[in-house]
Amino acid sequence: MRASRAAPPQSRSDALSQENSMPALTEWRVPPANQPRAGDYGFDLDRALASVVGLHAIIPPDAFSAETLGTERAGNGVVIDDGLVLTIGYLITEAESVWLHRADGRVVEGHALGFDSETGFGLVQALGQL
């Protein structure tokens, strides 16, 4: 009895797609023994998650970065000190207004303090109580 073989690819792109095919997400799972357990960590997960804020920035249409990065940018930041938020710098580059969104629905105005081109991080000062 002969072993069945897959038909040869019809083109180079067919061959590449067969070689580089990824399993569907439903096929891949972390084994239960390797999954993290809440008791394994010595920090307060609720407190850590509460430090994450949403960020919405408005950039003037005539700003240098407006054409490539857009005039409305959205992302996240982390409260690293009372009222000080660390975020990705491009979100706040040339921003004329910044809004910080808490998980409880509160929205607080912020001010872009600066952007560090070496690390790519930016800092925002909350102008109200976070």
C-alpha positions as CSV (number, residue, x, y, z in Angstrom):
1,M,0.0,0.0,0.0
2,R,1.3,3.4,-0.9
3,A,1.4,6.3,1.5
4,S,-0.8,9.2,0.3
5,R,1.0,12.4,-0.4
6,A,-0.2,16.0,-0.5
7,A,-0.4,17.4,-4.0
8,P,2.5,19.5,-4.9
9,P,1.9,23.3,-4.6
10,Q,0.8,24.9,-7.9
11,S,2.9,28.0,-7.3
12,R,5.7,29.5,-5.1
13,S,3.1,31.4,-3.1
14,D,1.1,28.2,-2.5
15,A,4.3,26.6,-1.3
16,L,5.1,29.5,1.0
17,S,1.6,29.6,2.5
18,Q,1.8,25.8,3.2
19,E,5.2,26.2,4.9
20,N,4.2,29.2,7.0
21,S,0.7,28.2,8.0
22,M,0.0,28.8,11.7
23,P,-2.3,26.7,13.7
24,A,-5.7,28.2,14.4
25,L,-5.8,30.0,17.8
26,T,-8.3,27.4,19.0
27,E,-5.7,24.6,18.3
28,W,-3.1,26.2,20.6
29,R,-3.4,26.1,24.3
30,V,-1.0,26.6,27.3
31,P,-0.8,23.4,29.2
32,P,-2.7,23.7,32.5
33,A,0.5,23.0,34.5
34,N,2.1,26.0,32.9
35,Q,-0.8,28.4,33.3
36,P,-0.4,31.1,36.0
37,R,-2.4,30.9,39.2
38,A,-3.5,34.0,41.1
39,G,-2.0,32.6,44.3
40,D,1.5,32.4,42.7
41,Y,1.9,36.2,42.7
42,G,2.7,38.5,45.6
43,F,0.9,41.6,44.3
44,D,-2.6,42.9,44.4
45,L,-4.0,42.3,40.8
46,D,-7.0,44.6,41.4
47,R,-4.7,47.4,42.4
48,A,-2.4,46.8,39.5
49,L,-5.3,46.8,37.0
50,A,-6.7,50.0,38.6
51,S,-3.5,51.8,37.7
52,V,-4.2,51.4,33.9
53,V,-6.0,54.3,32.3
54,G,-7.3,54.9,28.8
55,L,-5.9,57.9,27.0
56,H,-7.5,60.0,24.2
57,A,-5.5,62.8,22.6
58,I,-6.5,65.5,20.2
59,I,-3.8,66.9,17.8
60,P,-4.2,70.0,15.7
61,P,-4.7,69.3,12.0
62,D,-1.7,71.5,11.1
63,A,0.7,69.6,13.5
64,F,3.8,68.0,11.8
65,S,2.7,64.5,12.9
66,A,-1.0,64.9,12.1
67,E,-0.8,63.5,8.6
68,T,1.1,60.3,9.6
69,L,-0.2,59.7,13.1
70,G,-3.6,61.3,12.9
71,T,-5.4,64.0,14.8
72,E,-7.1,61.7,17.3
73,R,-5.1,59.1,19.0
74,A,-6.1,56.6,21.6
75,G,-4.2,54.1,23.8
76,N,-3.4,53.3,27.4
77,G,-1.2,54.5,30.2
78,V,-0.2,53.5,33.7
79,V,-0.4,55.7,36.7
80,I,3.2,55.6,38.1
81,D,2.8,58.3,40.7
82,D,-0.1,60.4,42.1
83,G,-1.5,62.0,38.9
84,L,1.5,61.1,36.7
85,V,0.8,58.7,33.8
86,L,3.4,56.9,31.7
87,T,2.3,56.1,28.1
88,I,3.6,55.6,24.6
89,G,5.0,58.9,23.4
90,Y,3.5,59.1,19.9
91,L,0.0,59.2,21.5
92,I,0.7,62.6,23.0
93,T,3.2,64.1,20.5
94,E,1.9,67.6,19.7
95,A,-1.3,67.0,21.6
96,E,-3.4,70.1,22.4
97,S,-5.7,68.1,24.7
98,V,-5.4,64.8,26.5
99,W,-8.1,62.9,28.4
100,L,-7.6,60.1,30.8
101,H,-10.3,57.5,31.2
102,R,-10.7,55.5,34.4
103,A,-12.2,52.0,34.5
104,D,-15.0,53.3,36.7
105,G,-16.1,55.7,33.8
106,R,-14.6,58.9,35.2
107,V,-12.8,61.1,32.7
108,V,-10.0,63.5,33.8
109,E,-8.3,66.1,31.7
110,G,-4.5,65.7,31.4
111,H,-1.5,67.7,30.1
112,A,1.3,66.2,28.0
113,L,4.5,66.9,29.9
114,G,6.9,65.5,27.5
115,F,8.1,62.7,25.2
116,D,11.5,60.9,25.4
117,S,12.6,60.0,21.9
118,E,15.2,57.5,23.2
119,T,12.7,55.3,25.1
120,G,9.6,56.2,23.2
121,F,7.7,57.0,26.4
122,G,5.6,60.0,27.2
123,L,4.4,61.5,30.5
124,V,1.0,63.0,31.1
125,Q,0.0,65.0,34.2
126,A,-3.6,64.5,35.3
127,L,-5.2,67.9,35.9
128,G,-7.7,66.4,38.4
129,Q,-8.0,63.5,40.9
130,L,-7.4,60.1,39.3
